[in-house]
């Protein structure tokens, strides 16, 4: 478990370095983004942490897998959205292709 946590933490830190490199020191300093790596179910832990921190925005990945909620943004993101009072920025992974097609 601890090895998995260290791997996730290293990945988040690398992501943060990339974001800071693209934004620059002034923007990063102004925005003051913070990372939180908590253990538990995302549907429960993310809303609890958002409330505890009085978060302005939550950025989360989403892949939209199943059902009507999944059609738009993903089931977990949809569940979280219904429990929080702040903004959410949902990001699809690189190469994501929607399973929805237009019928002519």
C-alpha positions in Angstrom: 0.0 0.0 0.0 2.7 2.5 1.0 4.5 1.8 -2.3 1.3 2.6 -4.2 0.8 5.8 -2.3 4.4 6.9 -3.1 3.8 6.1 -6.8 0.7 8.2 -6.8 2.3 11.0 -4.9 5.3 11.1 -7.4 2.9 11.2 -10.3 1.0 14.1 -8.8 4.2 16.0 -8.0 5.3 15.5 -11.6 2.0 16.7 -12.9 2.2 19.8 -10.6 5.7 20.6 -11.9 4.4 20.4 -15.5 1.5 22.8 -14.7 3.8 25.2 -12.9 6.2 25.2 -15.8 3.4 26.0 -18.3 1.7 28.7 -16.1 4.9 30.3 -14.8 5.9 31.3 -11.3 3.7 34.4 -11.1 0.5 32.6 -12.0 1.3 29.5 -9.9 2.0 31.8 -6.9 -1.2 33.7 -7.4 -3.4 30.6 -7.9 -1.6 28.7 -5.1 -2.8 25.2 -6.3 -2.6 22.5 -3.7 -2.6 18.7 -4.1 -4.3 16.3 -1.7 -3.9 12.6 -1.7 -6.5 10.9 0.5 -7.4 7.3 1.0 -10.9 6.2 0.5 -13.8 6.3 -2.0 -13.7 9.3 -4.2 -17.4 9.8 -4.0 -17.1 10.3 -0.2 -13.6 11.7 0.3 -13.6 14.4 -2.4 -16.8 16.2 -1.2 -15.7 16.0 2.4 -12.2 17.5 1.6 -13.8 20.2 -0.6 -16.0 21.2 2.3 -13.2 21.1 4.9 -11.0 23.3 2.7 -13.8 25.6 1.5 -12.5 24.8 -2.1 -13.2 27.2 -4.9 -12.7 24.6 -7.6 -12.0 20.9 -8.0 -10.2 19.6 -11.0 -10.8 15.9 -11.7 -10.3 13.5 -14.5 -13.4 11.7 -16.0 -13.9 9.1 -18.7 -17.7 8.7 -18.9 -18.2 5.0 -18.9 -21.8 4.0 -18.3 -25.4 5.1 -17.9 -27.0 8.5 -18.4 -24.7 10.3 -15.9 -21.8 8.7 -17.6 -23.0 10.0 -21.0 -22.0 13.5 -20.0 -19.1 13.4 -17.5 -18.7 10.1 -15.7 -20.6 8.5 -12.9 -18.1 9.4 -10.1 -17.8 13.0 -11.2 -21.6 13.3 -11.4 -22.0 11.9 -7.9 -19.4 14.3 -6.6 -21.0 17.2 -8.4 -24.3 16.6 -6.6 -22.5 16.8 -3.2 -20.4 20.0 -3.5 -21.0 23.7 -3.6 -17.9 24.7 -5.6 -17.0 24.7 -9.3 -15.7 21.5 -11.0 -13.4 21.3 -14.0 -13.7 17.8 -15.5 -10.9 16.8 -17.9 -11.0 13.9 -20.3 -7.8 11.9 -20.7 -5.6 12.3 -23.8 -7.0 10.2 -26.7 -10.4 9.8 -25.2 -13.1 9.1 -27.7 -16.8 9.2 -26.8 -18.7 5.9 -27.3 -21.6 8.0 -28.5 -22.1 8.3 -32.3 -24.5 10.3 -34.5 -26.9 8.3 -36.5 -27.8 9.8 -39.9 
